[in-house]
Amino acid sequence: DSRINYFGRLSYNYKETYLAQIALRRDGSLRFSKESGRWGTFPSVLVGWRVSNENFWKKNLNFINYFKLRASWGQMGNDAVNPFQYLTSYGFGTGMTFGSNKLYESSLVQSGMPNPNITWEVANVYNAGFESFFFNNKLEFNAEVFYQKRNDILVKRNASVPAFTGMILPDENFGIVESKGFETILGYADKAGSFSYSVSGNLAFARNKIIEYDEPARKVAWQVRTGHPIGAQLLYKAIGIFDNSADVAGYPHVSGARAGDIIIEDYDKNGKIDSDDQILFDKTSTPEISYGVSFSLNYKNWGLSGLVQGMGATWKRAEFINMGRDGNYYQYYADGRWTPDNITADKPRIFVRDEEYWRSTHLTDYDYNNRAFARMKNLQLAYSVPKNIAKAAWLKNAKVYITGQNLFLLYNSFEWKADPELGNLTNYPLMKVYSAGVQIEL
C-alpha cells in the first residue's frame, strides 16, 4: 500500500483587508487502479474581507474593534477503503483428500468480485462565517455555517444483489450524503484591579441526510432510508402497555400478546401488526448538538479554571442482558412495572431474557434512551508562588495546582441515572481523577 501527494498554495493579502487563498492537491493511491482512478485532483478556495479596516466602519461602528467575513469552498478525497479491490483476489479454501493415501490438498477459491472502476470518494465542503471582537476586544463573537456533500461514497451494493449468488461484493462509488449545520463561539474577558476573568462558550449543530443509498425495494414509502440520517433504524413504535386482556382484544397485536406487554402501533391502520408497521427511527447515537463552556477566574496569585462539556439528544438502546432466570433485573425495569395490582403502569411486566416479542422479533423504540448530558469535565485550582520566593529558591516560576476530571454531572437526561457517556452499561464506569502537582521553571 502506498500514497503520493502533491500540493501547493497561493495566498493574497492586501493591507490585511482583502484576503484570498487558493490551494490544490494532487493525490495518488495504490488502492485504486492506474487505469481508472488512481489519481484525484482536489482544489479549494478561501476568501476573506476584514471589514473593520474600512473607513466607513471606523467612523460608524468603532465599538466593534474587529470584524472579518470569510467564505470557503474545498474538495477533499478519501481512499479509506480496502486496497486492491480492482483486482481479482483468491484465498485458500477447505480443500479435500485424494487417492488411497488420503493425501490432503488445499483449494484455491476466488474471494471476491473485482471492481476495476473504483476511485476516490469526494467531499465538497462550503463554509461561510464571521469573526468579531467588541468593546476593546473584551467580547468575542464568531459564527459559521457549513454545508457538505459527499459524492461517490464507497459502499457495497449488498441490498441490490441477492444473497443466494454467494458473491462478496467490492465497494462502489455511488453513495451520496449531505451534512449541514453551524457553530458559534461567544466569549467575554475583563479585568478589575487584581481580579481578572474570562468565560467562553461554544455551540455546534450538525445534521446529515442520505441522498443516494443502496437498499431493497420497499413496499411502503415510510421505510425508505433516503432522506433520513445515517444510522436511522427500522423499529416498531411503542405507544403504551396493555392494561388487561380487554385492551389486548381491542387493539391489533402480535400473536400471543397479553396484559402487561408493550402495545405496538398499527402504523398503516390495516388492523394487524406486520413488518409494514415499522418506521424509521431518526434519533441516532450521533448527537446533533454539542456544546462547551470554559472559564477562568484569577485573583492575585490564585487561579480557578474549568470546562463544562455537553451533548444534546443522543439515543442509545438499552443493553439486553440476561434478565430473568439467568440474571438480575435493572432497577429501571423493576420499579413501576406492570403487575396485576398495577395495571396502569408505563413499563411492561417482568420478562425472561428475550423471550417476549418486544425484545426479539418486534423491537420497538421503547428501549431507546435519550442520553443528553452536561458534565463538569475539568476543574483546576492553582497558586503561583510569588516571584521573590521563587527567586530565593533559584527558580524562575513555580506553581502548585490541584486538578479534577470528570467530577460530576450538571445535567443527565438518561432515565436510568447511569453515566450517559458509557457505551455499554456493563462497561467499567468513567472514573473521577484527582491530581495534585507542582510546575517549576528553572
Secondary structure, DSSP 8 states (H G I E B T S, - for coil): --EEEEEEEEEEEETTTEEEEEEEEEEEETTS-TTTTSEEEEEEEEEEEEGGGSHHHHHH-TTEEEEEEEEEEEEEEE--S-TTTTS--EEE---EEETTTTEEE--EEE-S---TT---EEEEEEEEEEEEEETTTTEEEEEEEEEEEEEEEEE--TTTS-GGG------EEEEEEEEEEEEEEEEEEEEETTEEEEEEEEEEEEEEEEEE------SSGGG--TTS-TT-EEEB-EEEE--SHHHHHTS---TT--TTSEEE--TT-SSS--GGG-EEE---SS-SEEEEEEEEEEETTEEEEEEEEEE---EEE------BTTB---HHHHTTB-BTTBTT-SB-----TT-SGGGTTS-BGGGEEE--EEEEEEEEEEEE--HHHHHHTT-SEEEEEEEEEEEEEEEE--TT-S-TT-SSTTS-----EEEEEEEEE-
